[in-house]
Amino acid sequence: METSAPLSILVVDDDPFMLELMRDMLETIGRFAVRTESSARAGLAALAQQPDLLICDLSMPDIDGIEFLNAAAEAGYGGRVLLMSGMAPDVLSAAERLATAQGLDVLGAYGKPIAMADLRAALDRLAPPAARRSGQAG
């Protein structure tokens, strides 16, 4: 029987409700090691642990999402990235292009709150099936 460590996910958003919603959604989907940070600065510090996935809001008060992504790329973050924002779709698309141009591996850019189906589809492109085993029942 193969046992592997759960995928690590860092969620960075200044909205406590959104952090709790994302944690609940991820727990519904599968078995992940989820860390949440409510400030971009704390999120950048947490990137030193190289989580498998960064889920990042683009609109934060201490550092905006573009600056955050630039700093993540400069710090050598090598995991995947999923962007979220309440901003217009063209802003999300531009941020996705900029992050990709910085060398980040972007899974997608989604409006907030992200739909469960979109989150599940993004995670399916990231996680091996064993990591989601506990979320299959139901």
Accessible surface in RSA format (square Angstrom, percent):
REM  Atomic radii and reference values for relative SASA: ProtOr
REM  Chains: A
REM  Algorithm: Lee & Richards
REM  Probe-radius: 1.40
REM  Slices: 20
REM RES _ NUM      All-atoms   Total-Side   Main-Chain    Non-polar    All polar
REM                ABS   REL    ABS   REL    ABS   REL    ABS   REL    ABS   REL
RES MET A   1   219.09 113.5 132.44  87.7  86.65 206.3 109.48  93.1 109.61 145.2
RES GLU A   2   129.05  74.1 109.80  83.1  19.25  45.8  50.55  97.8  78.50  64.1
RES THR A   3   110.63  78.7  81.43  82.5  29.20  69.6  54.60  73.3  56.02  84.7
RES SER A   4    45.33  38.3  31.47  42.0  13.86  31.9  35.93  76.5   9.40  13.2
RES ALA A   5    87.05  80.0  60.65  93.6  26.40  60.0  66.96  94.3  20.09  53.2
RES PRO A   6    42.32  30.8  33.13  30.2   9.19  33.4  33.22  27.4   9.09  56.5
RES LEU A   7    27.49  15.3  27.12  19.4   0.37   0.9  27.49  19.3   0.00   0.0
RES SER A   8    36.65  31.0  36.62  48.9   0.04   0.1  29.87  63.6   6.78   9.5
RES ILE A   9     1.54   0.9   0.00   0.0   1.54   3.7   0.39   0.3   1.15   3.1
RES LEU A  10     2.39   1.3   2.39   1.7   0.00   0.0   2.39   1.7   0.00   0.0
RES VAL A  11     0.00   0.0   0.00   0.0   0.00   0.0   0.00   0.0   0.00   0.0
RES VAL A  12     0.00   0.0   0.00   0.0   0.00   0.0   0.00   0.0   0.00   0.0
RES ASP A  13     0.00   0.0   0.00   0.0   0.00   0.0   0.00   0.0   0.00   0.0
RES ASP A  14    54.28  38.0  38.88  38.7  15.40  36.4   5.66  13.3  48.62  48.5
RES ASP A  15    53.80  37.7  50.51  50.3   3.29   7.8  16.60  39.1  37.20  37.1
RES PRO A  16    98.12  71.5  91.71  83.6   6.41  23.3  93.31  77.0   4.82  29.9
RES PHE A  17   138.74  69.4 131.47  81.4   7.28  18.9 136.89  83.0   1.85   5.3
RES MET A  18    11.93   6.2  11.93   7.9   0.00   0.0  11.93  10.1   0.00   0.0
RES LEU A  19    16.23   9.0  16.03  11.5   0.20   0.5  16.23  11.4   0.00   0.0
RES GLU A  20    94.66  54.3  93.24  70.5   1.42   3.4  42.82  82.8  51.84  42.3
RES LEU A  21    49.03  27.3  46.06  33.0   2.97   7.5  48.53  34.1   0.50   1.4
RES MET A  22     0.18   0.1   0.18   0.1   0.00   0.0   0.00   0.0   0.18   0.2
RES ARG A  23    67.73  28.4  67.73  34.5   0.00   0.0  16.79  22.9  50.95  30.9
RES ASP A  24    68.31  47.9  65.62  65.3   2.70   6.4  23.58  55.5  44.73  44.6
RES MET A  25    16.24   8.4  15.25  10.1   0.98   2.3  13.29  11.3   2.95   3.9
RES LEU A  26     0.22   0.1   0.03   0.0   0.18   0.5   0.22   0.2   0.00   0.0
RES GLU A  27   107.89  61.9  86.92  65.8  20.97  49.9  38.07  73.6  69.82  57.0
RES THR A  28    79.00  56.2  62.35  63.2  16.65  39.7  47.00  63.1  32.00  48.4
RES ILE A  29     0.74   0.4   0.30   0.2   0.44   1.1   0.30   0.2   0.44   1.2
RES GLY A  30     4.58   5.6   0.00   N/A   4.58   5.6   0.00   0.0   4.58  10.2
RES ARG A  31   101.99  42.8  96.67  49.3   5.32  12.7  53.19  72.7  48.80  29.6
RES PHE A  32    24.35  12.2   0.68   0.4  23.68  61.6   0.68   0.4  23.68  67.8
RES ALA A  33    49.85  45.8  37.96  58.6  11.89  27.1  47.37  66.7   2.49   6.6
RES VAL A  34    25.64  16.9   3.94   3.6  21.70  52.3   4.61   4.0  21.03  57.0
RES ARG A  35    95.66  40.2  92.79  47.3   2.87   6.8  46.24  63.2  49.41  29.9
RES THR A  36    36.66  26.1  20.55  20.8  16.10  38.4   0.86   1.2  35.80  54.1
RES GLU A  37    30.36  17.4  28.68  21.7   1.68   4.0   1.68   3.2  28.68  23.4
RES SER A  38    63.26  53.5  52.22  69.7  11.05  25.5  16.66  35.5  46.61  65.3
RES SER A  39    36.05  30.5  34.81  46.5   1.24   2.9  28.57  60.8   7.48  10.5
RES ALA A  40     0.00   0.0   0.00   0.0   0.00   0.0   0.00   0.0   0.00   0.0
RES ARG A  41   153.09  64.3 144.83  73.8   8.26  19.7  59.27  81.0  93.82  56.9
RES ALA A  42    36.77  33.8  27.26  42.1   9.51  21.6  34.72  48.9   2.05   5.4
RES GLY A  43     0.00   0.0   0.00   N/A   0.00   0.0   0.00   0.0   0.00   0.0
RES LEU A  44    44.62  24.9  33.53  24.0  11.09  27.9  33.89  23.8  10.74  28.9
RES ALA A  45    72.42  66.6  50.62  78.1  21.80  49.6  63.15  88.9   9.27  24.6
RES ALA A  46     3.70   3.4   0.55   0.8   3.15   7.2   1.90   2.7   1.80   4.8
RES LEU A  47     4.00   2.2   3.14   2.2   0.86   2.2   3.37   2.4   0.63   1.7
RES ALA A  48    87.81  80.7  52.47  81.0  35.34  80.4  64.18  90.4  23.64  62.6
RES GLN A  49   133.70  74.8 104.93  76.7  28.77  68.5  44.12  93.9  89.58  67.9
RES GLN A  50    84.64  47.3  69.63  50.9  15.00  35.7  47.54 101.2  37.10  28.1
RES PRO A  51    11.19   8.2   8.95   8.2   2.23   8.1  10.22   8.4   0.97   6.0
RES ASP A  52    52.78  37.0  47.03  46.8   5.75  13.6   7.45  17.5  45.33  45.2
RES LEU A  53     0.00   0.0   0.00   0.0   0.00   0.0   0.00   0.0   0.00   0.0
RES LEU A  54     0.00   0.0   0.00   0.0   0.00   0.0   0.00   0.0   0.00   0.0
RES ILE A  55     0.00   0.0   0.00   0.0   0.00   0.0   0.00   0.0   0.00   0.0
RES CYS A  56     0.00   0.0   0.00   0.0   0.00   0.0   0.00   0.0   0.00   0.0
RES ASP A  57     2.42   1.7   2.42   2.4   0.00   0.0   0.00   0.0   2.42   2.4
RES LEU A  58     5.86   3.3   3.21   2.3   2.64   6.6   3.21   2.3   2.64   7.1
RES SER A  59    58.00  49.0  49.57  66.2   8.42  19.4  15.84  33.7  42.15  59.1
RES MET A  60    12.15   6.3   0.00   0.0  12.15  28.9   2.24   1.9   9.91  13.1
RES PRO A  61   115.64  84.3  72.82  66.4  42.82 155.6  85.45  70.6  30.19 187.6
RES ASP A  62    52.68  36.9  27.04  26.9  25.64  60.6  32.97  77.6  19.71  19.7
RES ILE A  63    20.16  11.5  17.15  12.8   3.00   7.2  20.16  14.5   0.00   0.0
RES ASP A  64    64.75  45.4  61.67  61.4   3.08   7.3  28.86  67.9  35.89  35.8
RES GLY A  65     0.37   0.5   0.00   N/A   0.37   0.5   0.06   0.2   0.30   0.7
RES ILE A  66    59.48  33.8  59.31  44.2   0.17   0.4  59.31  42.7   0.17   0.5
RES GLU A  67    97.85  56.2  93.27  70.6   4.59  10.9  33.93  65.6  63.92  52.2
RES PHE A  68     0.00   0.0   0.00   0.0   0.00   0.0   0.00   0.0   0.00   0.0
RES LEU A  69     2.54   1.4   2.54   1.8   0.00   0.0   2.54   1.8   0.00   0.0
RES ASN A  70    46.59  32.1  46.59  45.0   0.00   0.0  11.00  26.5  35.58  34.4
RES ALA A  71    32.17  29.6  26.62  41.1   5.55  12.6  29.26  41.2   2.91   7.7
RES ALA A  72     0.00   0.0   0.00   0.0   0.00   0.0   0.00   0.0   0.00   0.0
RES ALA A  73    22.03  20.3   3.93   6.1  18.10  41.2   6.45   9.1  15.58  41.3
RES GLU A  74   148.48  85.2 109.37  82.7  39.11  93.1  45.78  88.5 102.70  83.9
RES ALA A  75    77.60  71.3  39.11  60.4  38.49  87.5  52.04  73.3  25.55  67.7
RES GLY A  76    50.18  61.9   0.00   N/A  50.18  61.9  33.24  91.2  16.94  37.9
RES TYR A  77    12.51   5.8   0.49   0.3  12.02  31.3   0.90   0.7  11.62  14.3
RES GLY A  78    62.74  77.4   0.00   N/A  62.74  77.4  33.05  90.7  29.69  66.5
RES GLY A  79    12.75  15.7   0.00   N/A  12.75  15.7  10.82  29.7   1.94   4.3
RES ARG A  80    64.25  27.0  64.25  32.8   0.00   0.0  16.54  22.6  47.70  28.9
RES VAL A  81     0.00   0.0   0.00   0.0   0.00   0.0   0.00   0.0   0.00   0.0
RES LEU A  82     0.00   0.0   0.00   0.0   0.00   0.0   0.00   0.0   0.00   0.0
RES LEU A  83     0.00   0.0   0.00   0.0   0.00   0.0   0.00   0.0   0.00   0.0
RES MET A  84     0.00   0.0   0.00   0.0   0.00   0.0   0.00   0.0   0.00   0.0
RES SER A  85     0.11   0.1   0.00   0.0   0.11   0.2   0.00   0.0   0.11   0.2
RES GLY A  86    68.97  85.0   0.00   N/A  68.97  85.0  31.85  87.4  37.11  83.1
RES MET A  87    77.44  40.1  61.28  40.6  16.16  38.5  64.28  54.6  13.16  17.4
RES ALA A  88    51.44  47.3  37.95  58.6  13.49  30.7  44.67  62.9   6.76  17.9
RES PRO A  89   110.78  80.7 106.17  96.8   4.61  16.8 107.20  88.5   3.58  22.3
RES ASP A  90   101.94  71.4  91.28  90.9  10.66  25.2  47.16 111.0  54.78  54.6
RES VAL A  91    63.78  42.0  60.49  54.8   3.29   7.9  63.29  55.0   0.49   1.3
RES LEU A  92    12.24   6.8  12.24   8.8   0.00   0.0  12.24   8.6   0.00   0.0
RES SER A  93    46.34  39.2  43.60  58.2   2.73   6.3  24.53  52.2  21.80  30.5
RES ALA A  94    35.16  32.3  34.28  52.9   0.88   2.0  34.82  49.0   0.34   0.9
RES ALA A  95     1.67   1.5   0.92   1.4   0.75   1.7   1.09   1.5   0.58   1.5
RES GLU A  96    53.43  30.7  53.43  40.4   0.00   0.0   9.14  17.7  44.29  36.2
RES ARG A  97   150.03  63.0 142.07  72.4   7.97  19.0  76.58 104.7  73.46  44.5
RES LEU A  98    91.46  50.9  89.94  64.3   1.53   3.8  91.25  64.1   0.22   0.6
RES ALA A  99     0.78   0.7   0.00   0.0   0.78   1.8   0.64   0.9   0.14   0.4
RES THR A 100    78.96  56.2  69.73  70.7   9.22  22.0  62.21  83.6  16.75  25.3
RES ALA A 101    89.10  81.9  45.07  69.6  44.03 100.2  58.00  81.7  31.10  82.4
RES GLN A 102    83.47  46.7  61.18  44.7  22.29  53.1   6.52  13.9  76.95  58.4
RES GLY A 103    65.72  81.0   0.00   N/A  65.72  81.0  35.34  97.0  30.37  68.0
RES LEU A 104     7.66   4.3   1.51   1.1   6.15  15.5   2.74   1.9   4.93  13.3
RES ASP A 105    68.88  48.2  61.83  61.5   7.04  16.7  24.87  58.5  44.01  43.9
RES VAL A 106    24.50  16.1   1.02   0.9  23.48  56.6   1.02   0.9  23.48  63.7
RES LEU A 107    14.65   8.2   0.12   0.1  14.53  36.5   3.09   2.2  11.56  31.1
RES GLY A 108     8.44  10.4   0.00   N/A   8.44  10.4   8.44  23.2   0.00   0.0
RES ALA A 109    25.24  23.2   2.04   3.2  23.19  52.8   2.04   2.9  23.19  61.4
RES TYR A 110    42.06  19.6  38.59  22.0   3.47   9.0  30.26  22.7  11.80  14.5
RES GLY A 111    39.56  48.8   0.00   N/A  39.56  48.8  25.99  71.3  13.57  30.4
RES LYS A 112    53.92  26.3  27.15  16.7  26.77  63.7  13.55  12.2  40.37  43.0
RES PRO A 113    86.73  63.2  72.72  66.3  14.01  50.9  72.72  60.0  14.01  87.1
RES ILE A 114     5.65   3.2   0.00   0.0   5.65  13.6   1.30   0.9   4.35  11.8
RES ALA A 115    54.48  50.1  42.46  65.5  12.01  27.3  52.06  73.3   2.42   6.4
RES MET A 116    63.76  33.0  57.72  38.2   6.04  14.4  57.72  49.1   6.04   8.0
RES ALA A 117    74.38  68.4  61.67  95.2  12.72  28.9  66.81  94.1   7.58  20.1
RES ASP A 118    59.12  41.4  58.13  57.9   0.99   2.3   1.37   3.2  57.75  57.6
RES LEU A 119     0.00   0.0   0.00   0.0   0.00   0.0   0.00   0.0   0.00   0.0
RES ARG A 120    85.57  35.9  85.57  43.6   0.00   0.0  37.84  51.7  47.73  28.9
RES ALA A 121    46.82  43.1  40.80  63.0   6.02  13.7  44.82  63.1   2.00   5.3
RES ALA A 122     0.00   0.0   0.00   0.0   0.00   0.0   0.00   0.0   0.00   0.0
RES LEU A 123     0.00   0.0   0.00   0.0   0.00   0.0   0.00   0.0   0.00   0.0
RES ASP A 124    72.72  50.9  52.36  52.1  20.37  48.2  20.71  48.7  52.02  51.9
RES ARG A 125   123.86  52.0  94.54  48.2  29.31  69.8  70.45  96.3  53.40  32.4
RES LEU A 126    31.20  17.4   9.95   7.1  21.25  53.4  11.07   7.8  20.13  54.2
RES ALA A 127     6.91   6.4   0.00   0.0   6.91  15.7   0.76   1.1   6.14  16.3
RES PRO A 128    71.78  52.3  64.86  59.1   6.92  25.2  71.26  58.8   0.51   3.2
RES PRO A 129   102.45  74.7  97.72  89.1   4.73  17.2  98.29  81.1   4.16  25.9
RES ALA A 130    25.94  23.9  17.56  27.1   8.38  19.1  19.00  26.8   6.94  18.4
RES ALA A 131     1.84   1.7   1.57   2.4   0.27   0.6   1.84   2.6   0.00   0.0
RES ARG A 132    27.20  11.4  27.20  13.9   0.00   0.0   1.74   2.4  25.46  15.4
RES ARG A 133   143.10  60.1 134.57  68.6   8.53  20.3  66.04  90.3  77.05  46.7
RES SER A 134    79.14  66.9  45.36  60.5  33.78  77.8  49.62 105.7  29.52  41.4
RES GLY A 135    15.45  19.1   0.00   N/A  15.45  19.1   5.00  13.7  10.45  23.4
RES GLN A 136   120.36  67.3  93.23  68.1  27.13  64.6  41.07  87.4  79.28  60.1
RES ALA A 137    95.71  88.0  63.22  97.6  32.48  73.9  73.95 104.1  21.76  57.6
RES GLY A 138   125.85 155.2   0.00   N/A 125.85 155.2  63.06 173.1  62.79 140.6
END  Absolute sums over single chains surface
CHAIN  1 A     6720.7       5047.0       1673.7       3826.7       2893.9
END  Absolute sums over all chains
TOTAL          6720.7       5047.0       1673.7       3826.7       2893.9
